[in-house]
Amino acid sequence: MILAKRVARQQLMLLAIIFVAAACSSPGTSAAEPAAQPTTAPNIATSVPATVPPVPSPAIQPAPAATSEPATAAEPVPTQTPKATVAPPTQTPVSPPTSVPEATETPLATQGVPQSEVGVLSAKAMAFLEEFTADFSPRQSGTDQELAAAEFLASQFESLGFETSLQPFTVELKRSSVELESSDAGVPSEFKTLPITESIEASATGVLASAGMAFAEDLPAEGLAGKVALIERGTILFEEKVNRVADAGAVAAIIFNNGAGIFRGVFENQSRIPAVSISREDGLAIRDLLGLDDVSATVTVETKVLDSQNVVAEKPGTTGNGDVVVLGGHYDTVEGVPGANDNGSGSATVVTVARAIADESYPFDIRFVLFGSEELGLRGSIAHLRSLTPEKQEDIIAMFNFDALGTGDTVGALGDRELVGDAIDIGEELGISVRRRVNLPNATSDHAPFNEAGIPVIFFLADDISRIHTPEDRLNFVQPELMGGSAVIGIALL
């Protein structure tokens, strides 16, 4: 109950200050005995700026779920929060106090869930995850399957008596495709693509032609009029490559990688022809077809508007002071994967925490938010923050994010120094290994927009994310105790 004790101590200190001020202003105060000067009360929200900056667009460019690349890590900037303390009850003194009452610290083991509860919550989280993945996998962003999962999750919060709603939002997503047509049945028809950022939205069809790396000597002497240019990545900027083949008459451009895997290229200005990127393997396969005159390619770049939603459940606090702690994680998946770890494990942990604390009281509101369309660039968490006024954003005193925490050996935590430090201390008391994570690759998740808004965050994740975004992200790799341990620590931090 670390955050709760901080808030309680803050309220006690404020009451003491008010009492001292009132005593000092009473007629009986002697000039020879000046009243003690009040000390400044700590504030759990000191890391939140007076004016919250607008939430930026995600650094990740949105990509089709089927071709989504692991996001680049954006380590939250550590922020300081006051040391957890608790003050003993005091009686109102008859005469003015000579000092503000001092608070004493309670051992961490008494502030959270007993160690025996780790196994209980682990079993409950796993049981929920088994049901969730069996009935709602995959849960691709912006699909009917994602909506069905959201409605199921909302029903879980409603059954606990929380005020629950679906928060709708739309996602504009640029998508691309390359389709080959040939009388040869052995020619592959479709390839995995990513649109070049700032590619014009259009569809064009033409006979394939090689443009090498788009050097002048690489271009056919007869030009590329009406053709689809196949270009190799390297040396020349993407935009310049596409401009050169467009000048030669090409109607579309396909750029294949010069290394393993696929990539996302960026133009500074909008292109004149549709342009996409593909993997080196696919590029070489297409290049082998260049001698076949009857092979044509259709390159398409278009924007689709997808409907998505967050699941929001409110548990009111006891004080009505407006403070809010957000507990969340995303529930969507990339295309065609079970998503047991990413992020069935986080969704199961959030629901398990909600069930465990449903009848508990806290001096702040707790808002559970399961985010949609995280896999398209943190769209759900960005939409949620943008739905709040700057004043409502300032009311959020902490955000806990649970994502991909089900596989590996240890619970990982990154974010606010105080919150992560407290999580490690709690883990030591309860025999749970918690590792502070720093500069973890591919760790951008729904805590990032909150961190950008100046809100203290802690991000729980495990140390093995090797199977995310693959068909191997299955239930049998999930370790229940990682979910249970994360749930216990999350509860103890409240």
Secondary structure as UniProt FT lines:
FT   HELIX           2..24
FT   TURN            27..28
FT   TURN            31..32
FT   TURN            44..47
FT   HELIX           65..67
FT   HELIX           108..110
FT   HELIX           116..135
FT   TURN            141..142
FT   HELIX           144..158
FT   TURN            159..161
FT   STRAND          163..181
FT   TURN            185..186
FT   STRAND          190..191
FT   STRAND          194..195
FT   STRAND          202..210
FT   TURN            212..213
FT   HELIX           216..218
FT   TURN            221..222
FT   TURN            225..226
FT   STRAND          227..232
FT   HELIX           238..247
FT   TURN            248..249
FT   STRAND          252..256
FT   STRAND          275..278
FT   HELIX           280..287
FT   TURN            288..291
FT   TURN            293..294
FT   STRAND          296..315
FT   STRAND          324..330
FT   TURN            335..336
FT   HELIX           340..345
FT   HELIX           346..357
FT   TURN            358..359
FT   STRAND          365..371
FT   HELIX           374..376
FT   HELIX           379..386
FT   HELIX           390..394
FT   STRAND          396..402
FT   STRAND          411..415
FT   HELIX           417..430
FT   STRAND          434..436
FT   TURN            441..442
FT   HELIX           447..452
FT   TURN            453..454
FT   STRAND          457..462
FT   TURN            466..469
FT   TURN            471..472
FT   HELIX           475..477
FT   HELIX           480..493
//
